[in-house]
Amino acid sequence: MNTFLIFLIILAVNAILVRMLLRNLSYYLMSLGVSGIDVNKPHRPRIPEEGGVAIGFSFIFSLALYGYIFDIDWVVIIVTTTFLISFIGFIDHFRNIKPYPKFVYCAVVGSFYSIYYLQSTSEGIIASVIFVVIISLSYSVLVNAFNLLAGFNGLESGLAVLSSLTLAIYFYLENEPLVAGVALLLFVGFLVFWQLNKYPAQIFLGDSGSLIPASVFWGLAAITQDWLPILIVMAPHLLNALIKFASTGVSSRSDHKPLVYKNGLLYLPEKNYWSLIRLYLLTGPKHEKQIVYYVYAVE
């Protein structure tokens, strides 16, 4: 069978699996109490959360199938880290993990990449330890930075769609079709989810999904040793994280007051911190969709 046709079938399997899981996941999550409040709506409705579980499961399954059919050995490390980082995000919903422990847990997941590559090198003990620390910390910074630019209908999922498609095109043009295929699998999964997550959202992504994109991007950069495109698509997230850190230090989303909803628009609260989105609101109150489109444009 034609290689391209096989890949299209894998993409279709991924898309269908995400949609099938989402069809029943909303009701199941609500029955378990896995939900979040849409704070940017007048009546603050309760919405099913952690829909990222559907993306994570479908991506892991289709990626494993992709790696098996095309005999790609490095797919194993991406599958492993995707599962672990999504699991941490899911547990965070129930345990409300504090920022520092969460950063450490993410760093531990990132260390799998360094251990994977150290198996094929002959570095000394000290150099190996330094390598593991640098890789782990940089991984944790990226996945948490992506997760910080969040909180609005369709925002995180839309950014994942834009950035994964961009990276797929880039790696294909750089003659890395297998790497581009991984980015396309991620793109398809988030695109299907975005249809239900855009304004007005029927389901939230949750950390089980919002931690996945940067984790996969980091893995693609590590595999290809091509870091620049990853840093470019992550630039808005890193800038947002820097602004927020300078404003509040290390904190979680629950530590701060949300935006104020009034007459269909969102206003800055009296006690405010700064972020990429809140700086935009200095120009005046905005509709939620305006805020999301603004961040899309920046990306």
Buried (B, 14 or more C-beta within 10 A) or exposed (E): EEEEEBBEBBBEBBBEBBBEBBEEBBEEBBEEEBBBEBBBBEEEEEBBBBBBBBBBBBBBBBBBBBBEBBEBEBBEBBBBBBBBBBBBBBBBBEEEBEBEEBBEBBBEBBBBBBBBBBEEEEEEEEEBEEBBBEBBBBBBBBBBBBBBBBBBBBBBBBBBBBBBBBBBBBBBEEEBBBBBBBBBBBBBBBBBBBEBBBBBBBBBBBBBBBBBBBBBBBBBBBBBEBEEBBEEBBEBBBBBBEBBBEBBEEBBEEEBEBBBBEEEBBBBEEEBBBBBBBEBBEEEBBEBBEBBBBBBEBB
